[in-house]
């Protein structure tokens, strides 16, 4: 049996929809269940941020998670496929009336993506002080807590509604299929089989 870690919400639903298409049977979490077993697969419904941890520690053989989470957590896993789901960008956001001052010796940034923020500002040779927040990040610059935020942007509506704008795009992100290294070798045939089937559906949808 292959164990698959999925992030709660839309990405899980869209991934299960791909499995339903492949096997022509219903794959669906019901009544807030966290474990689903069907067709020789066990699916775990976990927080987005936890998917690569479940995979790295072998609790799941494969998983689906955003590239931003993979980059942020810097975990030792195998990236198999860009599933082209959950397309978004990691961006720097600032107040509408502000401009990002790259000449400042230190820029104060609020984010939950500490490593991505630090690495990006380091690549610009700019000092950064990161304030770690997990929710309502848009509030921080509005009350003078920081100069900017680093956050996921899908439509940009949340920033606009809170008087913020995108100052810089850091990276594109989408959901990726990942694998545990040990599982990839011990269950290689099974993992490569489902990888190939998922890849066909992803490519067909991209071309349709």
N, C-alpha and C positions, 0 to 999 in steps of 0.2 A: 504493500500500500504506500502511495506517495502522499505525504502530508504537505498541505499548501497553506501558507499564512497570507491572509488577505486583510487589507485595511478596511475598517468599518466605513459604510457609506457608499457613495456612488461608484467608486473604483471597484469595490467588492461586487456590487451588482453587475457592473459591466463585464467584469472578469468571469463571473458565473454565467453570464449570458453567452460568452464565448465558449465555455465548457458545454453549455446546453446545446449550442449549435454543432459542436464537434461530435457529441455523443447522442444527439437527438433524444435527450431526456432532460427532465427538469432538475436544475441545480439552483437551490434557493434556501437561504437561511429563513427559518420561520419562527415567529414568536420570540424574537430577540435571543435565539439560541446562539451559542458561541462555537459549537462544533457541528459540522455537517459531514456525514459519511454517505457517499454515493459513488457507484461505478468504480470502485477500487481506489477512491481518493478520500482523504480526510481533509476538510477545510477548517481552518481556525480563523475566527473573526476577531481581530485584535486592533488596538490603536495603531494608526498609521506609523507613528514614530517607533513602535515596537516591532514592526514586521522584520526589519533586517536583524534585530537582536535574536528573535526566534529562529531565524535562518542561520545566523552565525553559530549559535550554540546547539544547533542540530535538533531543536524541538520541531522544526519544519524543514523539509527537504528543499522546497522551493517557496518563493513568495513573490508578491507583487507590491511594489512601493515606488514612490516618487524618486527621481534622480536626485532631487535636492536633499532628501533624507539620506540617501546613500553617500553623497558627498559630505554632508554635515557629520555623519556618524563615523566615517572613515573606517568602516568595518571590513573584515577579511572575508569577503564573499565573492561569488562569481556572477558577473552581469551577463545575462544570456540574450535579452531581447528588449528593444524599445517597443512597448505595446501601443504607443501612440494614444493613450488614454490620459485624461486629466491634464491636458496641455495647459501650462502656465509659465510664468516667469518669476524669477527672484529679482526684486528691484529695490533700489534705494528710494525712499519716499521722504519728502520734505513739505513744509507748509507752502501753500500757494504763493505767498508773498516773499518767500525766501529763495536764495540761490545757494547751492552747495559750494562752500568756500574751501577749495583744495589747498589753499595756502596756510590754513590754520595748522598749528603744530599738533593739535589733537582734536579729533572730531568725536563727539559723543553720540553713540548709536544704540537704540533700543531694538532688540531682536530676540527670537528664540533660536536663530541660526548663527550661533557664536563663531563657529569655525569658518563658515562661508564668509561672514562679515570680516573677520580678522584677516583671512587670506586675501580677500579682495582689496582691502585698504592697504595691506602690506605690499601687494603688487603695484599699487600706486605710490608707494613710498610715503604714505601718510599715516601718522599715528592715529590710533582709534581706541576709545574707551567703550567697551561693550556693557550695556545694561541688559541682563537676561530677563526677558518677560515671556509669558506663555499665552497671554490673551489680551485683547483690547490694546494692541500695540500702537494703533493709530492715535490713541489718547496722549501718549508720552510727549511728542513734540508740541502738541497743542497747549500743554501746561508748562512748557519750558524745561522738561526733564531731560531732553536730549536735542541734538541738532537734526537728527534724521532717524529713520527706521530702515531696517532691512526685512522685507516680508514677501510672501507669495502674492502675486497679482494674477488674477484670471481675467476679469473684465475691467478692473480699475475702478469699479463703482464704489467700493468701500472707501478707498482713498478719497475719491471725489466728494462723496457724501460727508466726509469729515474734514474738508478743507485742505486736503493734501494733494500733491502731484508727484508723478514719477520723475526723479532727477537723473536716474541712471539705471540701465538694465545690467544685471550681473550675469545671469545665466538663464537658459531655457530649461524647463523641466517637464517630464511626463512620466507616466508609470512604466517601470521596467520589471521584467521577469528576472529574478535572481535565484541563485542556488547555493546551498551549503557545499563547501569544498569536498568533505568526506562523502556526502550523499552523491555528489556528481560522479565520483569514481565507483562507489559501491552500488549505485542504482543508475548507472550511466544510460543503459538502454531505455529504461522507463522514462527517465528525465528527458533524454533527447527525443524520444517518441512524442511526448506531450509538447515539447518545445516546437517540434516541426509542425505539429497540428495547429498550435496556437499561431505560429508564424504565418501559416497559410491563410487563416481567418483574418489576421491583422492586415496582410498584404491585399487580400481580396477586398476588404472594406476600404482600404486606402485608395484602391483603384476604381471603386464603384462610384 
